[in-house]
């Protein structure tokens, strides 16, 4: 009798699990039904996503990509600001539908979430004070560096410089401020973010410099809940359409091009493949 009841309970649990998975497989339908796409963003990583000082709204390259996806789905876009370390948990728990949050596509994360086509390719580098005497990565061994909690920056700098002492902060601006206050000799971040923060210094920019070596190459992508194949197909379809129509390049020029603070001369990648961090 107990054995039969055990089998019944196991069957009930299996049925419940199957029902849950089936429901989750309909996320695309759920988004259309509620008429809203909730996208998690950082809001602190200019120009990918940041707060417009005039309107106080979150804008940026990744926000525009998210808006294009929402438009294709025929729903309203809602952006939700997240901390770096909270990105994947918020997606897994269903608090956001997608992540457009400077998210590196790597093998470790593939185990827990899915990714769109690559939306941007950058490298991670190190910013130091010009008078620090630090000329290369090797000089960081045994020294304290600052970076962002929950990102790929910490494991990458530890791999590149054995013996480095890493202190993490919730956001890029907080980590950069820590460097300015002398809480570390270097700041590790994506090259684009470092260039942006360096440019914001104005006349004081001469007091800092970015080391030439990359510690990694980072393909960024939109994060999608694991197993949501229909939603991934829709997201990839929108991104492919933007690339084919020339709109992806226009967005790059808008946020990164020659007339922006970053002044990138041209785009060196296309949104046409699914790259993984090497």
ZADREN-313201 format. One line per 10 residues: number of its first residue (from 1); their letters; for each residue x, y, z of N, C-alpha, C. Coordinates in Angstrom, 1 decimal. Layout:
<rs>
NUM	a	X Y Z X Y Z X Y Z; ...
</rs>
This chain:
<rs>
1	xxxxxxxxxx	0.8 -1.2 0.0 0.0 0.0 0.0 0.9 1.3 0.0; 1.9 1.3 0.9 2.8 2.4 0.9 3.5 2.6 -0.4; 3.9 1.5 -1.0 4.6 1.5 -2.3 3.7 2.1 -3.3; 2.5 1.7 -3.4 1.5 2.3 -4.3 1.3 3.8 -4.2; 1.2 4.2 -2.9 1.0 5.6 -2.6 2.3 6.4 -3.1; 3.5 5.8 -2.9 4.7 6.4 -3.3 4.7 6.6 -4.8; 4.3 5.6 -5.5 4.2 5.7 -7.0 3.2 6.7 -7.4; 2.1 6.8 -6.7 1.1 7.8 -7.0 1.7 9.2 -6.8; 2.4 9.4 -5.6 3.0 10.7 -5.4 4.0 11.1 -6.4; 4.9 10.1 -6.8 5.9 10.4 -7.8 5.2 10.7 -9.2
11	xxxxxxxxxx	4.2 10.0 -9.5 3.5 10.3 -10.7 2.8 11.7 -10.7; 2.3 12.1 -9.5 1.7 13.4 -9.4 2.8 14.5 -9.5; 3.9 14.3 -8.9 5.0 15.2 -9.0 5.5 15.4 -10.4; 5.6 14.2 -11.1 6.1 14.2 -12.5 5.1 15.0 -13.4; 3.8 14.7 -13.1 2.8 15.4 -13.9 2.8 16.9 -13.7; 3.1 17.3 -12.4 3.1 18.7 -12.0 4.3 19.4 -12.7; 5.5 18.7 -12.7 6.7 19.2 -13.4 6.5 19.3 -14.9; 5.8 18.4 -15.5 5.5 18.4 -16.9 4.6 19.6 -17.2; 3.6 19.8 -16.4 2.7 20.9 -16.6 3.4 22.3 -16.4; 4.3 22.4 -15.5 5.1 23.6 -15.3 6.0 23.9 -16.5
21	xxxxxxxxxx	6.7 22.8 -17.0 7.5 23.0 -18.2 6.7 23.4 -19.4; 5.5 22.8 -19.5 4.6 23.1 -20.7 4.2 24.5 -20.6; 3.9 25.0 -19.4 3.5 26.4 -19.2 4.6 27.3 -19.6; 5.8 27.0 -19.1 6.9 27.9 -19.4 7.3 27.9 -20.9; 7.0 26.8 -21.5 7.2 26.7 -23.0 6.4 27.7 -23.7; 5.3 28.2 -23.1 4.4 29.2 -23.7 4.7 30.6 -23.3; 5.9 30.9 -23.0 6.2 32.3 -22.5 5.9 33.3 -23.6; 6.2 33.0 -24.8 5.9 33.9 -25.9 4.4 34.3 -25.9; 3.5 33.2 -25.8 2.1 33.5 -25.8 1.7 34.3 -24.5; 2.4 34.1 -23.4 2.1 34.8 -22.2 2.4 36.3 -22.4
31	xxxxxxxxxx	3.6 36.6 -23.0 4.0 37.9 -23.3 3.0 38.7 -24.1; 2.5 38.0 -25.2 1.5 38.6 -26.0 0.2 38.8 -25.3; -0.1 37.9 -24.5 -1.4 37.9 -23.8 -1.4 39.1 -22.8; -0.3 39.3 -22.1 -0.3 40.4 -21.1 0.0 41.8 -21.8; 0.4 41.7 -23.1 0.7 42.9 -23.8 1.9 43.7 -23.4; 2.8 43.0 -22.8 4.0 43.7 -22.2 5.2 42.8 -22.3; 6.4 43.4 -22.7 7.6 42.7 -22.6 8.5 43.4 -21.6; 8.9 42.6 -20.5 9.7 43.2 -19.4 11.1 42.8 -19.7; 12.0 43.7 -19.9 13.4 43.5 -20.2 14.3 44.1 -19.1; 15.1 43.2 -18.6 16.1 43.6 -17.5 17.3 44.3 -18.1
41	xxxxxxxxxx	17.6 45.5 -17.6 18.8 46.3 -18.1 19.6 46.7 -16.9; 20.8 47.2 -17.2 21.6 47.6 -16.1 21.3 49.1 -15.7; 21.2 49.9 -16.7 20.9 51.3 -16.4 22.1 52.1 -15.9; 23.3 51.5 -15.8 24.5 52.2 -15.4 25.6 52.0 -16.3; 25.4 51.4 -17.5 26.4 51.1 -18.4 26.3 51.8 -19.8; 26.6 53.1 -19.8 26.5 53.9 -21.0 27.5 53.5 -22.0; 27.1 53.3 -23.3 25.8 53.7 -23.9 24.8 52.5 -24.1; 25.1 51.4 -23.4 24.2 50.2 -23.6 22.9 50.5 -22.9; 22.9 50.9 -21.7 21.7 51.3 -21.0 22.1 52.2 -19.9; 21.4 53.4 -19.8 21.8 54.4 -18.8 20.6 55.4 -18.7
51	xxxxxxxxxx	20.6 56.1 -17.6 19.5 57.1 -17.3 19.8 58.4 -18.0; 18.9 58.8 -18.8 19.0 60.1 -19.5 18.8 61.2 -18.4; 19.8 62.1 -18.2 19.7 63.1 -17.2 18.6 64.1 -17.4; 18.1 64.2 -18.6 17.0 65.2 -18.9 15.6 64.6 -18.6; 15.4 63.3 -19.1 14.1 62.7 -19.0 14.0 61.8 -17.8; 15.2 61.3 -17.2 15.2 60.3 -16.2 14.8 58.9 -16.6; 14.6 58.8 -17.9 14.3 57.5 -18.5 15.5 56.7 -18.9; 15.5 55.4 -18.9 16.6 54.6 -19.3 16.6 54.4 -20.8; 17.7 54.8 -21.4 17.9 54.7 -22.8 19.2 54.0 -23.2; 19.5 53.8 -24.5 20.7 53.2 -24.9 20.6 52.2 -26.0
61	xxxxxxxxxx	21.7 51.7 -26.4 21.8 50.8 -27.5 21.0 49.5 -27.3; 21.2 48.9 -26.1 20.4 47.7 -25.8 18.9 48.0 -25.6; 18.6 49.1 -25.1 17.2 49.5 -24.9 16.5 49.6 -26.3; 17.2 50.2 -27.2 16.7 50.3 -28.6 16.4 48.9 -29.2; 17.4 48.0 -28.9 17.2 46.6 -29.4 15.9 46.0 -28.8; 15.8 46.2 -27.5 14.6 45.6 -26.8 13.3 46.2 -27.3; 13.4 47.5 -27.6 12.2 48.2 -28.1 11.8 47.6 -29.5; 12.8 47.3 -30.3 12.5 46.7 -31.6 11.9 45.3 -31.5; 12.3 44.6 -30.5 11.7 43.2 -30.2 10.3 43.4 -29.8; 10.0 44.3 -28.8 8.7 44.6 -28.4 7.7 45.0 -29.5
71	xxxxxxxxxx	8.3 45.9 -30.4 7.5 46.3 -31.5 7.1 45.2 -32.4; 8.0 44.3 -32.7 7.7 43.1 -33.5 6.7 42.2 -32.9; 6.7 42.1 -31.6 5.7 41.3 -30.9 4.4 42.0 -30.7; 4.4 43.3 -31.0 3.1 44.0 -30.8 2.7 44.3 -29.4; 3.8 44.5 -28.5 3.5 44.7 -27.1 4.2 45.9 -26.6; 3.9 46.4 -25.4 4.6 47.5 -24.8 5.9 47.1 -24.2; 6.9 47.9 -24.2 8.2 47.6 -23.6 8.2 48.2 -22.2; 8.6 47.4 -21.2 8.9 47.9 -19.9 10.3 47.4 -19.5; 11.2 48.4 -19.2 12.5 48.1 -18.8 12.6 48.1 -17.3; 13.4 47.1 -16.7 13.6 47.0 -15.3 15.0 47.0 -15.0
81	xxxxxxxxxx	15.4 48.0 -14.2 16.9 48.1 -13.8 17.3 47.1 -12.8; 18.4 46.4 -13.2 18.9 45.3 -12.3 20.4 45.5 -12.0; 20.8 44.9 -10.9 22.2 44.9 -10.5 22.9 43.8 -11.4; 24.2 43.9 -11.6 24.8 42.9 -12.4 24.6 41.5 -11.9; 24.8 41.3 -10.6 24.7 40.0 -10.0 23.3 39.4 -10.0; 22.3 40.3 -10.1 20.9 39.9 -10.1 20.3 39.5 -11.5; 21.1 39.7 -12.5 20.5 39.5 -13.9 20.0 38.1 -14.1; 20.8 37.1 -14.0 20.4 35.8 -14.3 19.3 35.3 -13.3; 19.4 35.5 -12.0 18.4 35.0 -11.1 17.0 35.7 -11.4; 17.0 37.0 -11.8 15.8 37.7 -12.1 15.1 37.0 -13.4
91	xxxxxxxxxx	15.9 36.6 -14.3 15.4 36.0 -15.5 14.9 34.6 -15.2; 15.6 33.8 -14.5 15.2 32.5 -14.1 13.9 32.4 -13.3; 13.8 33.4 -12.4 12.6 33.5 -11.6 11.4 34.1 -12.2; 11.6 34.5 -13.5 10.4 35.1 -14.3 10.1 36.5 -13.9; 11.0 37.2 -13.3 10.7 38.6 -13.0 10.9 39.5 -14.2; 11.7 39.0 -15.1 11.9 39.7 -16.4 11.7 38.6 -17.5; 11.4 39.1 -18.7 11.2 38.2 -19.8 12.5 38.0 -20.6; 13.3 39.0 -20.7 14.6 39.0 -21.4 15.6 39.8 -20.6; 16.9 39.6 -20.9 18.0 40.4 -20.4 18.7 41.1 -21.5; 18.7 42.5 -21.5 19.5 43.3 -22.4 20.4 44.1 -21.5
101	xxxxxxxxxx	21.4 43.4 -20.9 22.1 44.0 -19.8 23.6 43.7 -19.8; 24.2 44.1 -21.0 25.6 43.9 -21.1 26.1 42.5 -20.7; 25.3 41.5 -21.2 25.5 40.1 -20.7 26.4 39.4 -21.7; 27.6 38.9 -21.2 28.5 38.1 -21.9 28.0 36.7 -22.1; 28.1 36.2 -23.4 27.7 34.8 -23.7 28.9 34.0 -23.4; 28.8 33.1 -22.4 29.9 32.2 -22.2 29.4 30.8 -21.9; 30.3 29.8 -21.9 29.9 28.4 -21.7 29.2 28.1 -20.4; 29.7 28.8 -19.3 29.1 28.6 -18.0 27.7 29.0 -17.9; 27.4 30.1 -18.5 26.0 30.6 -18.5 25.1 29.9 -19.4; 25.6 29.2 -20.4 24.8 28.4 -21.3 24.1 27.3 -20.6
111	xxxxxxxxxx	24.7 26.9 -19.4 24.1 25.8 -18.6 22.8 26.2 -18.0; 22.6 27.5 -17.8 21.4 27.9 -17.1 20.4 28.8 -17.9; 20.9 29.5 -18.9 20.1 30.3 -19.7 20.4 30.2 -21.2; 19.6 30.7 -22.1 19.9 30.7 -23.5 20.2 32.1 -23.9; 20.8 32.2 -25.1 21.3 33.5 -25.6 20.8 33.8 -27.1; 20.6 35.0 -27.4 20.3 35.4 -28.7 21.5 35.4 -29.6; 21.3 35.9 -30.8 22.5 36.2 -31.7 23.3 37.2 -31.0; 24.6 37.2 -31.2 25.5 38.2 -30.6 25.1 39.6 -31.1; 24.9 40.5 -30.1 24.5 41.9 -30.4 25.7 42.9 -30.4; 26.8 42.5 -29.7 27.9 43.4 -29.6 29.1 42.6 -29.3
121	xxxxxxxxxx	30.3 43.0 -29.7 31.6 42.4 -29.4 32.5 43.4 -28.8; 33.0 43.2 -27.6 33.9 44.1 -27.0 35.0 43.3 -26.3; 36.0 44.0 -25.7 37.0 43.3 -25.0 37.1 43.9 -23.6; 37.6 43.2 -22.6 37.8 43.7 -21.3 39.2 44.2 -21.1; 39.4 45.4 -20.5 40.7 46.0 -20.3 40.8 46.6 -18.9; 41.9 47.2 -18.7 42.3 47.7 -17.4 42.6 49.2 -17.4; 42.0 50.0 -16.6 42.3 51.4 -16.5 43.1 51.7 -15.2; 44.2 52.4 -15.4 45.0 52.7 -14.2 45.3 54.3 -14.2; 45.8 54.7 -13.1 46.2 56.1 -13.0 47.5 56.3 -13.7; 47.7 57.3 -14.4 48.9 57.5 -15.3 50.2 57.5 -14.5
131	xxxxxxxxxx	50.1 58.0 -13.2 51.3 58.0 -12.4 51.6 56.8 -11.6; 50.8 55.7 -11.9 50.9 54.5 -11.1 52.2 53.7 -11.3; 52.8 53.9 -12.5 53.9 53.2 -12.9 53.6 51.8 -13.5; 52.3 51.5 -13.6 51.9 50.2 -14.1 51.8 50.3 -15.6; 52.6 49.4 -16.3 52.7 49.5 -17.8 52.0 48.3 -18.4; 51.8 47.2 -17.7 51.2 46.0 -18.3 50.5 45.2 -17.3; 49.8 44.1 -17.7 49.0 43.3 -16.8 49.8 42.7 -15.7; 51.0 42.2 -16.1 51.9 41.5 -15.1 52.1 42.3 -13.9; 52.2 43.6 -14.0 52.5 44.5 -12.9 51.4 44.5 -11.9; 50.2 44.0 -12.2 49.1 44.0 -11.3 49.2 42.8 -10.3
141	xxxxxxxxxx	50.0 41.9 -10.5 50.2 40.7 -9.6 50.5 41.2 -8.1; 49.6 40.7 -7.2 49.8 41.1 -5.8 49.2 42.4 -5.4; 48.6 43.1 -6.4 48.0 44.4 -6.1 46.5 44.3 -6.1; 45.9 45.4 -5.6 44.4 45.4 -5.5 43.8 46.1 -6.7; 42.9 45.4 -7.3 42.1 46.0 -8.4 40.6 46.0 -8.1; 39.9 46.9 -8.7 38.5 47.0 -8.5 37.7 46.6 -9.7; 36.5 46.1 -9.6 35.7 45.7 -10.7 34.2 45.6 -10.2; 33.4 45.0 -11.1 32.0 44.9 -10.8 31.6 43.5 -10.3; 30.8 43.4 -9.3 30.3 42.2 -8.7 29.4 41.4 -9.7; 29.6 40.1 -9.8 28.7 39.3 -10.6 28.9 39.2 -12.1
151	xxxxxxxxxx	29.9 39.9 -12.6 30.2 39.9 -14.0 31.3 39.0 -14.3; 31.8 39.0 -15.6 32.9 38.1 -16.0 34.2 38.8 -15.7; 34.2 40.0 -15.3 35.4 40.8 -15.1 36.3 40.1 -14.1; 35.7 39.8 -12.9 36.6 39.2 -11.8 37.2 37.9 -12.2; 36.5 36.9 -12.7 37.2 35.6 -13.1 38.2 35.9 -14.2; 37.9 36.8 -15.1 38.9 37.0 -16.2 40.2 37.7 -15.8; 40.1 38.6 -14.9 41.3 39.3 -14.4 42.1 38.3 -13.5; 41.4 37.5 -12.8 42.1 36.5 -11.9 42.9 35.5 -12.8; 42.2 35.1 -14.0 42.9 34.2 -14.9 44.1 34.8 -15.6; 43.9 36.1 -15.9 45.0 36.8 -16.7 46.1 37.2 -15.8
161	xxxxxxxxxx	45.9 37.4 -14.5 46.9 37.9 -13.6 46.8 37.1 -12.3; 47.5 35.9 -12.2 47.5 35.1 -11.0 48.1 35.9 -9.8; 47.4 35.9 -8.7 47.9 36.6 -7.5 47.3 38.0 -7.3; 46.4 38.4 -8.3 45.8 39.7 -8.1 44.8 39.7 -7.0; 44.6 40.8 -6.3 43.6 41.0 -5.3 42.5 41.8 -5.8; 41.3 41.2 -5.8 40.1 41.8 -6.5 39.1 42.3 -5.4; 38.6 43.5 -5.6 37.5 44.0 -4.7 36.4 44.4 -5.7; 35.2 43.9 -5.4 34.1 44.2 -6.3 33.0 45.2 -5.7; 32.4 45.8 -6.7 31.3 46.8 -6.3 30.1 46.5 -7.2; 28.9 47.0 -6.8 27.7 46.7 -7.4 27.6 47.2 -8.9
171	xxxxxxxxxx	28.2 48.4 -9.1 28.1 49.0 -10.4 29.4 49.5 -10.9; 29.5 49.8 -12.2 30.7 50.3 -12.8 31.1 51.7 -12.2; 30.1 52.6 -12.1 30.5 53.9 -11.6 31.0 53.8 -10.1; 30.5 52.9 -9.3 31.0 52.7 -8.0 32.4 52.2 -8.0; 32.7 51.3 -8.9 34.1 50.7 -9.0 35.0 51.8 -9.5; 34.6 52.6 -10.4 35.5 53.7 -10.9 35.7 54.7 -9.9; 34.7 55.0 -9.1 34.9 56.0 -8.0 35.9 55.4 -7.0; 35.9 54.1 -6.7 36.8 53.5 -5.8 38.2 53.6 -6.3; 38.5 53.5 -7.6 39.8 53.7 -8.2 40.2 55.2 -7.9; 39.3 56.1 -8.2 39.7 57.5 -8.0 40.0 57.8 -6.5
181	xxxxxxxxxx	39.4 57.1 -5.6 39.6 57.3 -4.2 40.8 56.5 -3.7; 41.5 55.8 -4.6 42.7 55.0 -4.2 42.4 53.7 -3.5; 41.2 53.2 -3.7 40.9 51.9 -3.1 41.4 50.7 -3.9; 42.1 51.0 -5.0 42.7 50.0 -5.9 43.6 50.7 -6.8; 44.5 49.9 -7.5 45.4 50.6 -8.4 44.9 50.5 -9.8; 43.8 49.7 -10.1 43.3 49.5 -11.4 41.9 49.2 -11.4; 41.2 49.5 -12.5 39.7 49.2 -12.6 39.6 48.4 -13.9; 38.9 47.2 -13.7 38.7 46.3 -14.8 37.3 46.3 -15.3; 37.1 46.5 -16.6 35.7 46.6 -17.1 35.8 46.4 -18.6; 34.6 46.3 -19.3 34.5 46.2 -20.7 35.2 47.5 -21.3
191	xxxxxxxxxx	35.9 47.3 -22.4 36.6 48.4 -23.0 35.7 49.6 -23.3; 34.5 49.3 -23.8 33.6 50.4 -24.2 33.2 51.2 -23.0; 32.9 50.5 -21.8 32.6 51.2 -20.6 33.8 52.1 -20.1; 35.0 51.5 -20.2 36.2 52.2 -19.8 36.4 53.5 -20.6; 36.2 53.3 -21.9 36.4 54.5 -22.8 35.4 55.6 -22.5; 34.1 55.2 -22.2 33.1 56.1 -21.9 33.4 56.9 -20.6; 33.8 56.1 -19.6 34.1 56.7 -18.3 35.3 57.6 -18.4; 36.3 57.2 -19.1 37.5 58.0 -19.3 37.2 59.3 -20.0; 36.3 59.2 -21.1 35.9 60.4 -21.8 35.2 61.4 -20.9; 34.4 60.9 -20.0 33.6 61.8 -19.1 34.5 62.6 -18.1
201	xxxxxxxxxx	35.7 62.2 -18.0 36.6 63.0 -17.1 37.1 64.3 -17.6; 36.9 64.5 -18.9 37.3 65.8 -19.5 38.8 66.1 -19.3; 39.1 67.2 -18.8 40.5 67.6 -18.6 41.3 66.6 -17.7; 40.6 66.0 -16.8 41.2 65.1 -15.9 41.6 63.7 -16.5; 41.1 63.5 -17.8 41.4 62.2 -18.4 42.9 61.9 -18.6; 43.7 63.0 -18.6 45.1 62.8 -18.8 45.7 62.1 -17.5; 45.0 62.1 -16.5 45.5 61.4 -15.2 45.3 59.9 -15.2; 44.6 59.4 -16.2 44.4 58.0 -16.3 44.7 57.5 -17.7; 44.9 56.2 -17.8 45.1 55.6 -19.1 44.7 54.1 -19.1; 44.4 53.6 -20.3 43.9 52.2 -20.4 45.1 51.4 -21.0
211	xxxxxxxxxx	45.4 50.3 -20.3 46.4 49.4 -20.7 46.1 48.8 -22.1; 47.1 48.5 -22.9 46.8 48.1 -24.3 46.2 46.6 -24.3; 46.6 45.8 -23.4 46.3 44.4 -23.5 44.8 44.1 -23.2; 44.1 43.3 -23.9 42.8 42.7 -23.6 43.0 41.6 -22.6; 42.1 41.5 -21.6 42.1 40.3 -20.8 41.1 39.3 -21.3; 40.2 39.7 -22.2 39.3 38.7 -22.8 38.6 39.4 -23.9; 37.9 38.6 -24.8 37.0 39.2 -25.8 35.6 38.8 -25.4; 34.7 39.7 -25.3 33.4 39.5 -24.8 32.3 39.7 -25.9; 31.6 38.6 -26.3 30.5 38.7 -27.1 29.2 38.9 -26.3; 28.6 40.0 -26.4 27.3 40.3 -25.7 26.1 39.8 -26.4
221	xxxxxxxxxx	25.1 39.4 -25.7 23.9 38.9 -26.3 22.7 39.2 -25.3; 21.5 38.9 -25.8 20.3 39.1 -25.0 20.1 37.7 -24.3; 19.8 37.8 -23.1 19.6 36.5 -22.3 18.1 36.1 -22.4; 17.9 34.8 -22.5 16.5 34.3 -22.7 16.4 33.1 -21.7; 15.3 32.9 -21.1 15.1 31.8 -20.2 15.3 30.5 -20.9; 15.9 29.5 -20.2 16.3 28.3 -20.8 15.1 27.5 -21.4; 15.3 27.1 -22.6 14.2 26.2 -23.2 13.1 27.0 -24.0; 13.2 28.3 -23.9 12.1 29.1 -24.6 12.5 29.2 -26.1; 12.3 28.2 -26.8 12.7 28.1 -28.2 11.9 29.1 -29.1; 10.6 29.2 -28.9 9.8 30.1 -29.7 10.2 31.5 -29.5
231	xxxxxxxxxx	10.4 31.9 -28.2 10.8 33.3 -27.9 12.2 33.6 -28.5; 13.1 32.7 -28.4 14.4 32.8 -29.0 14.4 33.0 -30.5; 13.5 32.3 -31.1 13.4 32.4 -32.6 12.9 33.8 -32.9; 11.9 34.3 -32.2 11.4 35.6 -32.4 12.5 36.7 -32.2; 13.2 36.6 -31.1 14.3 37.6 -30.8 15.3 37.5 -31.9; 15.8 36.3 -32.2 16.8 36.2 -33.3 16.3 36.8 -34.6; 15.0 36.5 -34.9 14.4 37.0 -36.1 14.4 38.5 -36.2; 14.1 39.2 -35.1 14.2 40.6 -35.1 15.6 41.2 -35.3; 16.5 40.6 -34.6 17.9 41.0 -34.7 18.5 40.8 -36.1; 18.1 39.7 -36.7 18.5 39.4 -38.1 17.9 40.4 -39.1
241	xxxxxxxxxx	16.7 40.8 -38.8 16.0 41.8 -39.7 16.6 43.1 -39.6; 17.0 43.5 -38.3 17.7 44.8 -38.1 19.0 44.8 -38.9; 19.7 43.7 -38.9 21.0 43.6 -39.6 20.8 43.7 -41.1; 19.9 43.0 -41.6 19.7 42.9 -43.1 19.2 44.3 -43.6; 18.4 44.9 -42.8 17.8 46.2 -43.2 18.8 47.4 -43.0; 19.9 47.2 -42.4 20.9 48.2 -42.1 20.6 49.0 -40.9; 19.5 48.6 -40.1 19.1 49.3 -38.9 20.1 49.1 -37.8; 20.7 47.9 -37.8 21.7 47.5 -36.7 22.9 48.5 -36.8; 23.3 48.7 -38.0 24.5 49.6 -38.1 24.1 51.1 -37.7; 22.9 51.5 -38.1 22.4 52.8 -37.7 22.4 52.9 -36.2
251	xxxxxxxxxx	22.0 51.9 -35.5 21.9 51.9 -34.0 23.4 52.0 -33.4; 24.3 51.3 -34.1 25.7 51.4 -33.6 26.2 52.8 -33.8; 26.0 53.4 -34.9 26.5 54.7 -35.2 25.8 55.7 -34.2; 24.5 55.5 -33.9 23.8 56.4 -33.0 24.4 56.4 -31.6; 24.8 55.3 -31.1 25.3 55.2 -29.7 26.8 55.1 -29.6; 27.5 54.7 -30.7 29.0 54.4 -30.6 29.8 55.2 -31.6; 29.1 55.7 -32.6 29.8 56.2 -33.8 30.7 57.5 -33.7; 31.2 58.0 -34.8 32.1 59.1 -34.8 31.6 60.4 -34.1; 30.2 60.6 -34.1 29.7 61.8 -33.5 29.4 61.6 -32.0; 29.7 60.5 -31.4 29.4 60.2 -30.0 30.7 60.5 -29.2
261	xxxxxxxxxx	30.6 60.4 -27.9 31.7 60.6 -27.1 32.8 59.5 -27.3; 32.3 58.3 -27.6 33.2 57.1 -27.8 33.9 57.2 -29.2; 33.3 57.7 -30.2 33.9 58.0 -31.5 34.5 56.7 -32.1; 33.7 55.6 -32.1 34.2 54.4 -32.9 34.1 54.7 -34.3; 35.1 54.5 -35.1 35.1 54.8 -36.5 34.2 53.9 -37.3; 34.0 52.7 -37.0 33.1 51.8 -37.7 32.8 50.5 -36.8; 31.8 49.8 -37.2 31.5 48.6 -36.5 32.3 47.4 -37.1; 32.9 46.6 -36.2 33.7 45.5 -36.6 33.0 44.1 -36.5; 31.8 44.1 -36.3 31.0 42.9 -36.2 29.6 43.0 -36.8; 29.0 41.9 -37.0 27.6 41.9 -37.5 26.7 41.0 -36.6
271	xxxxxxxx	25.5 41.4 -36.6 24.5 40.6 -35.8 24.0 39.4 -36.7; 24.8 38.4 -36.8 24.5 37.3 -37.7 24.9 36.0 -37.3; 25.5 35.9 -36.0 25.9 34.6 -35.5 25.8 34.6 -34.0; 26.0 33.4 -33.5 25.9 33.2 -32.0 27.2 32.8 -31.5; 28.0 33.9 -31.0 29.3 33.7 -30.6 29.4 33.4 -29.1; 30.5 32.7 -28.7 30.7 32.4 -27.3 32.0 32.8 -26.9; 32.1 33.4 -25.7 33.4 33.9 -25.2 34.5 32.8 -25.2; 35.7 33.1 -25.8 36.7 32.1 -25.9 37.7 32.2 -24.7
</rs>
